[in-house]
Amino acid sequence: MRKEKIVESAVLGTPVVALCGKIWVPSRDPQKFPVCPECKAIHDEMPRGDDSEQ
Ligand SMILES: [Zn+2]
């Protein structure tokens, strides 16, 4: 039963693939989004948007 609950929330919550490849479902508290060290490192290494994308 619990597995079904998880699948249900995943369907309703639109799972997101994090930078590190982890798939997670955003909670209703955007403020509480956990940023794992891996994602942070990857994000830091990404080239900054130069405002010249277009
Ligand atoms: Zn991550």
N, CA, C, O and the ligand as a Tripos MOL2 file, in Angstrom:
@<TRIPOS>MOLECULE
protein
  217   215    55     0     0
PROTEIN
NO_CHARGES

@<TRIPOS>ATOM
      1 N           0.8260   -1.2110    0.0000 N.3       1 MET1
      2 CA          0.0000    0.0000    0.0000 C.3       1 MET1
      3 C           0.8570    1.2570    0.0000 C.2       1 MET1
      4 O           0.5520    2.2360   -0.6800 O.2       1 MET1
      5 N           1.9130    1.2110    0.7590 N.am      2 ARG2
      6 CA          2.7630    2.4020    0.8390 C.3       2 ARG2
      7 C           3.3880    2.7190   -0.5180 C.2       2 ARG2
      8 O           3.5380    3.8820   -0.8910 O.2       2 ARG2
      9 N           3.7460    1.6740   -1.2420 N.am      3 LYS3
     10 CA          4.3520    1.9090   -2.5530 C.3       3 LYS3
     11 C           3.3730    2.6450   -3.4570 C.2       3 LYS3
     12 O           3.7470    3.5410   -4.2140 O.2       3 LYS3
     13 N           2.1260    2.2460   -3.3580 N.am      4 GLU4
     14 CA          1.1230    2.9070   -4.1960 C.3       4 GLU4
     15 C           1.0000    4.3780   -3.8280 C.2       4 GLU4
     16 O           0.8000    5.2390   -4.6850 O.2       4 GLU4
     17 N           1.1200    4.6390   -2.5670 N.am      5 LYS5
     18 CA          1.0590    6.0390   -2.1160 C.3       5 LYS5
     19 C           2.1810    6.8390   -2.7580 C.2       5 LYS5
     20 O           1.9820    7.9570   -3.2340 O.2       5 LYS5
     21 N           3.3650    6.2380   -2.7560 N.am      6 ILE6
     22 CA          4.5180    6.9500   -3.3130 C.3       6 ILE6
     23 C           4.3120    7.2160   -4.7930 C.2       6 ILE6
     24 O           4.5700    8.3170   -5.2790 O.2       6 ILE6
     25 N           3.8430    6.1980   -5.5060 N.am      7 VAL7
     26 CA          3.6010    6.3660   -6.9360 C.3       7 VAL7
     27 C           2.5570    7.4460   -7.1590 C.2       7 VAL7
     28 O           2.6750    8.2720   -8.0640 O.2       7 VAL7
     29 N           1.5630    7.4240   -6.3390 N.am      8 GLU8
     30 CA          0.4900    8.4040   -6.4870 C.3       8 GLU8
     31 C           1.0280    9.8230   -6.3450 C.2       8 GLU8
     32 O           0.7310   10.6900   -7.1670 O.2       8 GLU8
     33 N           1.8000   10.0520   -5.3240 N.am      9 SER9
     34 CA          2.3390   11.3930   -5.0920 C.3       9 SER9
     35 C           3.2920   11.7670   -6.2170 C.2       9 SER9
     36 O           3.3830   12.9300   -6.6100 O.2       9 SER9
     37 N           3.9960   10.7730   -6.7260 N.am     10 ALA10
     38 CA          4.9230   11.0550   -7.8150 C.3      10 ALA10
     39 C           4.1630   11.5100   -9.0510 C.2      10 ALA10
     40 O           4.6040   12.4040   -9.7730 O.2      10 ALA10
     41 N           3.0320   10.8910   -9.2800 N.am     11 VAL11
     42 CA          2.2300   11.2510  -10.4490 C.3      11 VAL11
     43 C           1.6140   12.6340  -10.2630 C.2      11 VAL11
     44 O           1.6010   13.4510  -11.1840 O.2      11 VAL11
     45 N           1.1220   12.8720   -9.1020 N.am     12 LEU12
     46 CA          0.4490   14.1520   -8.8500 C.3      12 LEU12
     47 C           1.4430   15.2840   -8.6740 C.2      12 LEU12
     48 O           1.1380   16.4380   -8.9750 O.2      12 LEU12
     49 N           2.6350   14.9550   -8.1860 N.am     13 GLY13
     50 CA          3.5970   16.0030   -7.8410 C.3      13 GLY13
     51 C           4.5970   16.2980   -8.9260 C.2      13 GLY13
     52 O           5.4850   17.1260   -8.7230 O.2      13 GLY13
     53 N           4.4920   15.6530  -10.0750 N.am     14 THR14
     54 CA          5.4300   15.8850  -11.1560 C.3      14 THR14
     55 C           6.8760   15.7570  -10.6870 C.2      14 THR14
     56 O           7.4850   16.7350  -10.2550 O.2      14 THR14
     57 N           7.4060   14.5770  -10.7720 N.am     15 PRO15
     58 CA          8.7840   14.3280  -10.3410 C.3      15 PRO15
     59 C           9.7790   15.1700  -11.1260 C.2      15 PRO15
     60 O           9.5920   15.4430  -12.3110 O.2      15 PRO15
     61 N          10.8180   15.5650  -10.4490 N.am     16 VAL16
     62 CA         11.8440   16.3780  -11.0850 C.3      16 VAL16
     63 C          13.1810   15.6550  -11.0070 C.2      16 VAL16
     64 O          13.4860   15.0080  -10.0050 O.2      16 VAL16
     65 N          13.9750   15.7670  -12.0620 N.am     17 VAL17
     66 CA         15.3060   15.1710  -12.0420 C.3      17 VAL17
     67 C          16.3050   16.2290  -11.6130 C.2      17 VAL17
     68 O          16.5070   17.2340  -12.2950 O.2      17 VAL17
     69 N          16.9200   15.9830  -10.4810 N.am     18 ALA18
     70 CA         17.8920   16.9420   -9.9710 C.3      18 ALA18
     71 C          19.1630   16.8940  -10.8050 C.2      18 ALA18
     72 O          19.3480   15.9980  -11.6280 O.2      18 ALA18
     73 N          20.0360   17.8710  -10.5800 N.am     19 LEU19
     74 CA         21.2770   17.9520  -11.3440 C.3      19 LEU19
     75 C          22.1190   16.7040  -11.1520 C.2      19 LEU19
     76 O          22.8140   16.2750  -12.0730 O.2      19 LEU19
     77 N          22.0630   16.1260   -9.9810 N.am     20 CYS20
     78 CA         22.8750   14.9470   -9.6860 C.3      20 CYS20
     79 C          22.2250   13.6900  -10.2300 C.2      20 CYS20
     80 O          22.7930   12.6030  -10.1230 O.2      20 CYS20
     81 N          21.0500   13.8200  -10.8070 N.am     21 GLY21
     82 CA         20.3990   12.6660  -11.3960 C.3      21 GLY21
     83 C          19.3620   12.0610  -10.4910 C.2      21 GLY21
     84 O          18.6750   11.1100  -10.8640 O.2      21 GLY21
     85 N          19.2480   12.6040   -9.3100 N.am     22 LYS22
     86 CA         18.2700   12.0760   -8.3750 C.3      22 LYS22
     87 C          16.8780   12.5450   -8.7710 C.2      22 LYS22
     88 O          16.6730   13.7100   -9.1110 O.2      22 LYS22
     89 N          15.9380   11.6320   -8.7220 N.am     23 ILE23
     90 CA         14.5640   11.9990   -9.0440 C.3      23 ILE23
     91 C          13.7940   12.2210   -7.7580 C.2      23 ILE23
     92 O          13.7620   11.3590   -6.8790 O.2      23 ILE23
     93 N          13.1900   13.3600   -7.6590 N.am     24 TRP24
     94 CA         12.4570   13.6740   -6.4460 C.3      24 TRP24
     95 C          11.1980   14.4490   -6.7820 C.2      24 TRP24
     96 O          11.0490   15.0000   -7.8730 O.2      24 TRP24
     97 N          10.3040   14.4740   -5.8170 N.am     25 VAL25
     98 CA          9.0570   15.2020   -6.0120 C.3      25 VAL25
     99 C           9.0550   16.4370   -5.1300 C.2      25 VAL25
    100 O           9.1780   16.3520   -3.9090 O.2      25 VAL25
    101 N           8.9140   17.5750   -5.7680 N.am     26 PRO26
    102 CA          8.8960   18.8270   -5.0020 C.3      26 PRO26
    103 C           7.7590   18.8310   -4.0000 C.2      26 PRO26
    104 O           6.6360   18.4260   -4.3010 O.2      26 PRO26
    105 N           8.0680   19.2890   -2.8300 N.am     27 SER27
    106 CA          7.0150   19.3620   -1.8210 C.3      27 SER27
    107 C           6.2390   20.6560   -2.0010 C.2      27 SER27
    108 O           6.5080   21.4340   -2.9160 O.2      27 SER27
    109 N           5.3120   20.8680   -1.1520 N.am     28 ARG28
    110 CA          4.5320   22.1010   -1.2580 C.3      28 ARG28
    111 C           5.2400   23.2460   -0.5570 C.2      28 ARG28
    112 O           4.7280   24.3640   -0.4910 O.2      28 ARG28
    113 N           6.4040   22.9590   -0.0410 N.am     29 ASP29
    114 CA          7.1750   23.9970    0.6440 C.3      29 ASP29
    115 C           8.4570   24.2910   -0.1250 C.2      29 ASP29
    116 O           9.5210   23.7710    0.2110 O.2      29 ASP29
    117 N           8.3570   25.1170   -1.1490 N.am     30 PRO30
    118 CA          9.5200   25.4310   -1.9790 C.3      30 PRO30
    119 C          10.6780   25.9470   -1.1480 C.2      30 PRO30
    120 O          11.8380   25.7840   -1.5250 O.2      30 PRO30
    121 N          10.3790   26.5510   -0.0480 N.am     31 GLN31
    122 CA         11.4200   27.1170    0.8030 C.3      31 GLN31
    123 C          12.2720   26.0170    1.4130 C.2      31 GLN31
    124 O          13.4190   26.2370    1.8020 O.2      31 GLN31
    125 N          11.6940   24.8460    1.4880 N.am     32 LYS32
    126 CA         12.3890   23.7610    2.1870 C.3      32 LYS32
    127 C          13.0890   22.8120    1.2330 C.2      32 LYS32
    128 O          13.5250   21.7340    1.6390 O.2      32 LYS32
    129 N          13.2010   23.1950   -0.0210 N.am     33 PHE33
    130 CA         13.8840   22.3290   -0.9690 C.3      33 PHE33
    131 C          15.2860   22.0390   -0.4770 C.2      33 PHE33
    132 O          16.0820   22.9590   -0.2850 O.2      33 PHE33
    133 N          15.5880   20.7970   -0.2760 N.am     34 PRO34
    134 CA         16.9360   20.4340    0.1310 C.3      34 PRO34
    135 C          17.8780   20.4850   -1.0630 C.2      34 PRO34
    136 O          17.5870   19.9090   -2.1110 O.2      34 PRO34
    137 N          18.9800   21.1570   -0.9130 N.am     35 VAL35
    138 CA         19.9720   21.1820   -1.9830 C.3      35 VAL35
    139 C          21.1450   20.3090   -1.5620 C.2      35 VAL35
    140 O          21.9150   20.6670   -0.6700 O.2      35 VAL35
    141 N          21.2670   19.1760   -2.2050 N.am     36 CYS36
    142 CA         22.3420   18.2720   -1.8190 C.3      36 CYS36
    143 C          23.6680   18.8070   -2.3430 C.2      36 CYS36
    144 O          23.6960   19.5250   -3.3420 O.2      36 CYS36
    145 N          24.7550   18.4660   -1.6830 N.am     37 PRO37
    146 CA         26.1030   18.9480   -2.0410 C.3      37 PRO37
    147 C          26.4260   18.6600   -3.4990 C.2      37 PRO37
    148 O          27.0780   19.4670   -4.1630 O.2      37 PRO37
    149 N          25.9790   17.5250   -3.9970 N.am     38 GLU38
    150 CA         26.2710   17.1750   -5.3860 C.3      38 GLU38
    151 C          25.6590   18.1840   -6.3410 C.2      38 GLU38
    152 O          26.3260   18.6930   -7.2420 O.2      38 GLU38
    153 N          24.3910   18.4640   -6.1330 N.am     39 CYS39
    154 CA         23.7020   19.4270   -6.9900 C.3      39 CYS39
    155 C          24.3860   20.7800   -6.9030 C.2      39 CYS39
    156 O          24.5580   21.4630   -7.9120 O.2      39 CYS39
    157 N          24.7710   21.1600   -5.7080 N.am     40 LYS40
    158 CA         25.4050   22.4570   -5.5080 C.3      40 LYS40
    159 C          26.7150   22.5320   -6.2840 C.2      40 LYS40
    160 O          27.0100   23.5280   -6.9450 O.2      40 LYS40
    161 N          27.4970   21.4500   -6.1890 N.am     41 ALA41
    162 CA         28.7840   21.4010   -6.8810 C.3      41 ALA41
    163 C          28.5750   21.4780   -8.3840 C.2      41 ALA41
    164 O          29.2590   22.2320   -9.0770 O.2      41 ALA41
    165 N          27.6330   20.6990   -8.8830 N.am     42 ILE42
    166 CA         27.3580   20.7050  -10.3160 C.3      42 ILE42
    167 C          26.8910   22.0830  -10.7610 C.2      42 ILE42
    168 O          27.3030   22.5990  -11.7990 O.2      42 ILE42
    169 N          26.0320   22.6510   -9.9540 N.am     43 HIS43
    170 CA         25.4950   23.9630  -10.3070 C.3      43 HIS43
    171 C          26.6040   25.0120  -10.3390 C.2      43 HIS43
    172 O          26.6300   25.8870  -11.2040 O.2      43 HIS43
    173 N          27.5150   24.9030   -9.3770 N.am     44 ASP44
    174 CA         28.6140   25.8730   -9.3060 C.3      44 ASP44
    175 C          29.5290   25.7600  -10.5160 C.2      44 ASP44
    176 O          30.1460   26.7390  -10.9350 O.2      44 ASP44
    177 N          29.6120   24.5500  -11.0730 N.am     45 GLU45
    178 CA         30.5170   24.3390  -12.2010 C.3      45 GLU45
    179 C          29.8570   24.6860  -13.5270 C.2      45 GLU45
    180 O          30.5220   24.7930  -14.5580 O.2      45 GLU45
    181 N          28.5460   24.8580  -13.4860 N.am     46 MET46
    182 CA         27.8600   25.2140  -14.7160 C.3      46 MET46
    183 C          28.2030   26.6450  -15.1070 C.2      46 MET46
    184 O          28.3160   27.5310  -14.2600 O.2      46 MET46
    185 N          28.3640   26.8480  -16.4050 N.am     47 PRO47
    186 CA         28.6340   28.2030  -16.8880 C.3      47 PRO47
    187 C          27.4880   29.1350  -16.5630 C.2      47 PRO47
    188 O          26.3150   28.8100  -16.7460 O.2      47 PRO47
    189 N          27.8540   30.2770  -16.0860 N.am     48 ARG48
    190 CA         26.8190   31.2250  -15.7030 C.3      48 ARG48
    191 C          26.0850   31.7450  -16.9390 C.2      48 ARG48
    192 O          26.6870   31.9660  -17.9890 O.2      48 ARG48
    193 N          24.7860   31.9330  -16.7930 N.am     49 GLY49
    194 CA         24.0370   32.5220  -17.8930 C.3      49 GLY49
    195 C          24.5710   33.9250  -18.1520 C.2      49 GLY49
    196 O          24.5890   34.7810  -17.2680 O.2      49 GLY49
    197 N          24.9920   34.1260  -19.3530 N.am     50 ASP50
    198 CA         25.6530   35.3930  -19.6740 C.3      50 ASP50
    199 C          24.6660   36.4880  -20.0190 C.2      50 ASP50
    200 O          25.0580   37.6040  -20.3600 O.2      50 ASP50
    201 N          23.4110   36.1740  -19.9310 N.am     51 ASP51
    202 CA         22.4060   37.1220  -20.3930 C.3      51 ASP51
    203 C          22.4940   37.2980  -21.8960 C.2      51 ASP51
    204 O          21.8870   38.2090  -22.4610 O.2      51 ASP51
    205 N          23.2600   36.4130  -22.5500 N.am     52 SER52
    206 CA         23.4110   36.5380  -23.9990 C.3      52 SER52
    207 C          22.9770   35.2440  -24.6670 C.2      52 SER52
    208 O          23.4860   34.8650  -25.7220 O.2      52 SER52
    209 N          22.0340   34.5820  -24.0330 N.am     53 GLU53
    210 CA         21.6180   33.3120  -24.5820 C.3      53 GLU53
    211 C          20.8810   33.4910  -25.9000 C.2      53 GLU53
    212 O          20.9420   32.6220  -26.7710 O.2      53 GLU53
    213 N          20.2050   34.5790  -26.0470 N.am     54 GLN54
    214 CA         19.4100   34.7760  -27.2470 C.3      54 GLN54
    215 C          19.9600   35.8990  -28.0960 C.2      54 GLN54
    216 O          19.4060   36.2020  -29.1530 O.2      54 GLN54
    217 ZN         21.3390   16.3580   -5.9060 Zn       55 ZN55
@<TRIPOS>BOND
     1     1     2 1
     2     2     3 1
     3     3     4 2
     4     3     5 am
     5     5     6 1
     6     6     7 1
     7     7     8 2
     8     7     9 am
     9     9    10 1
    10    10    11 1
    11    11    12 2
    12    11    13 am
    13    13    14 1
    14    14    15 1
    15    15    16 2
    16    15    17 am
    17    17    18 1
    18    18    19 1
    19    19    20 2
    20    19    21 am
    21    21    22 1
    22    22    23 1
    23    23    24 2
    24    23    25 am
    25    25    26 1
    26    26    27 1
    27    27    28 2
    28    27    29 am
    29    29    30 1
    30    30    31 1
    31    31    32 2
    32    31    33 am
    33    33    34 1
    34    34    35 1
    35    35    36 2
    36    35    37 am
    37    37    38 1
    38    38    39 1
    39    39    40 2
    40    39    41 am
    41    41    42 1
    42    42    43 1
    43    43    44 2
    44    43    45 am
    45    45    46 1
    46    46    47 1
    47    47    48 2
    48    47    49 am
    49    49    50 1
    50    50    51 1
    51    51    52 2
    52    51    53 am
    53    53    54 1
    54    54    55 1
    55    55    56 2
    56    55    57 am
    57    57    58 1
    58    58    59 1
    59    59    60 2
    60    59    61 am
    61    61    62 1
    62    62    63 1
    63    63    64 2
    64    63    65 am
    65    65    66 1
    66    66    67 1
    67    67    68 2
    68    67    69 am
    69    69    70 1
    70    70    71 1
    71    71    72 2
    72    71    73 am
    73    73    74 1
    74    74    75 1
    75    75    76 2
    76    75    77 am
    77    77    78 1
    78    78    79 1
    79    79    80 2
    80    79    81 am
    81    81    82 1
    82    82    83 1
    83    83    84 2
    84    83    85 am
    85    85    86 1
    86    86    87 1
    87    87    88 2
    88    87    89 am
    89    89    90 1
    90    90    91 1
    91    91    92 2
    92    91    93 am
    93    93    94 1
    94    94    95 1
    95    95    96 2
    96    95    97 am
    97    97    98 1
    98    98    99 1
    99    99   100 2
   100    99   101 am
   101   101   102 1
   102   102   103 1
   103   103   104 2
   104   103   105 am
   105   105   106 1
   106   106   107 1
   107   107   108 2
   108   107   109 am
   109   109   110 1
   110   110   111 1
   111   111   112 2
   112   111   113 am
   113   113   114 1
   114   114   115 1
   115   115   116 2
   116   115   117 am
   117   117   118 1
   118   118   119 1
   119   119   120 2
   120   119   121 am
   121   121   122 1
   122   122   123 1
   123   123   124 2
   124   123   125 am
   125   125   126 1
   126   126   127 1
   127   127   128 2
   128   127   129 am
   129   129   130 1
   130   130   131 1
   131   131   132 2
   132   131   133 am
   133   133   134 1
   134   134   135 1
   135   135   136 2
   136   135   137 am
   137   137   138 1
   138   138   139 1
   139   139   140 2
   140   139   141 am
   141   141   142 1
   142   142   143 1
   143   143   144 2
   144   143   145 am
   145   145   146 1
   146   146   147 1
   147   147   148 2
   148   147   149 am
   149   149   150 1
   150   150   151 1
   151   151   152 2
   152   151   153 am
   153   153   154 1
   154   154   155 1
   155   155   156 2
   156   155   157 am
   157   157   158 1
   158   158   159 1
   159   159   160 2
   160   159   161 am
   161   161   162 1
   162   162   163 1
   163   163   164 2
   164   163   165 am
   165   165   166 1
   166   166   167 1
   167   167   168 2
   168   167   169 am
   169   169   170 1
   170   170   171 1
   171   171   172 2
   172   171   173 am
   173   173   174 1
   174   174   175 1
   175   175   176 2
   176   175   177 am
   177   177   178 1
   178   178   179 1
   179   179   180 2
   180   179   181 am
   181   181   182 1
   182   182   183 1
   183   183   184 2
   184   183   185 am
   185   185   186 1
   186   186   187 1
   187   187   188 2
   188   187   189 am
   189   189   190 1
   190   190   191 1
   191   191   192 2
   192   191   193 am
   193   193   194 1
   194   194   195 1
   195   195   196 2
   196   195   197 am
   197   197   198 1
   198   198   199 1
   199   199   200 2
   200   199   201 am
   201   201   202 1
   202   202   203 1
   203   203   204 2
   204   203   205 am
   205   205   206 1
   206   206   207 1
   207   207   208 2
   208   207   209 am
   209   209   210 1
   210   210   211 1
   211   211   212 2
   212   211   213 am
   213   213   214 1
   214   214   215 1
   215   215   216 2
@<TRIPOS>SUBSTRUCTURE
     1 MET1         2 RESIDUE 1 A MET
     2 ARG2         6 RESIDUE 1 A ARG
     3 LYS3        10 RESIDUE 1 A LYS
     4 GLU4        14 RESIDUE 1 A GLU
     5 LYS5        18 RESIDUE 1 A LYS
     6 ILE6        22 RESIDUE 1 A ILE
     7 VAL7        26 RESIDUE 1 A VAL
     8 GLU8        30 RESIDUE 1 A GLU
     9 SER9        34 RESIDUE 1 A SER
    10 ALA10       38 RESIDUE 1 A ALA
    11 VAL11       42 RESIDUE 1 A VAL
    12 LEU12       46 RESIDUE 1 A LEU
    13 GLY13       50 RESIDUE 1 A GLY
    14 THR14       54 RESIDUE 1 A THR
    15 PRO15       58 RESIDUE 1 A PRO
    16 VAL16       62 RESIDUE 1 A VAL
    17 VAL17       66 RESIDUE 1 A VAL
    18 ALA18       70 RESIDUE 1 A ALA
    19 LEU19       74 RESIDUE 1 A LEU
    20 CYS20       78 RESIDUE 1 A CYS
    21 GLY21       82 RESIDUE 1 A GLY
    22 LYS22       86 RESIDUE 1 A LYS
    23 ILE23       90 RESIDUE 1 A ILE
    24 TRP24       94 RESIDUE 1 A TRP
    25 VAL25       98 RESIDUE 1 A VAL
    26 PRO26      102 RESIDUE 1 A PRO
    27 SER27      106 RESIDUE 1 A SER
    28 ARG28      110 RESIDUE 1 A ARG
    29 ASP29      114 RESIDUE 1 A ASP
    30 PRO30      118 RESIDUE 1 A PRO
    31 GLN31      122 RESIDUE 1 A GLN
    32 LYS32      126 RESIDUE 1 A LYS
    33 PHE33      130 RESIDUE 1 A PHE
    34 PRO34      134 RESIDUE 1 A PRO
    35 VAL35      138 RESIDUE 1 A VAL
    36 CYS36      142 RESIDUE 1 A CYS
    37 PRO37      146 RESIDUE 1 A PRO
    38 GLU38      150 RESIDUE 1 A GLU
    39 CYS39      154 RESIDUE 1 A CYS
    40 LYS40      158 RESIDUE 1 A LYS
    41 ALA41      162 RESIDUE 1 A ALA
    42 ILE42      166 RESIDUE 1 A ILE
    43 HIS43      170 RESIDUE 1 A HIS
    44 ASP44      174 RESIDUE 1 A ASP
    45 GLU45      178 RESIDUE 1 A GLU
    46 MET46      182 RESIDUE 1 A MET
    47 PRO47      186 RESIDUE 1 A PRO
    48 ARG48      190 RESIDUE 1 A ARG
    49 GLY49      194 RESIDUE 1 A GLY
    50 ASP50      198 RESIDUE 1 A ASP
    51 ASP51      202 RESIDUE 1 A ASP
    52 SER52      206 RESIDUE 1 A SER
    53 GLU53      210 RESIDUE 1 A GLU
    54 GLN54      214 RESIDUE 1 A GLN
    55 ZN55       217 GROUP 0 **** ****
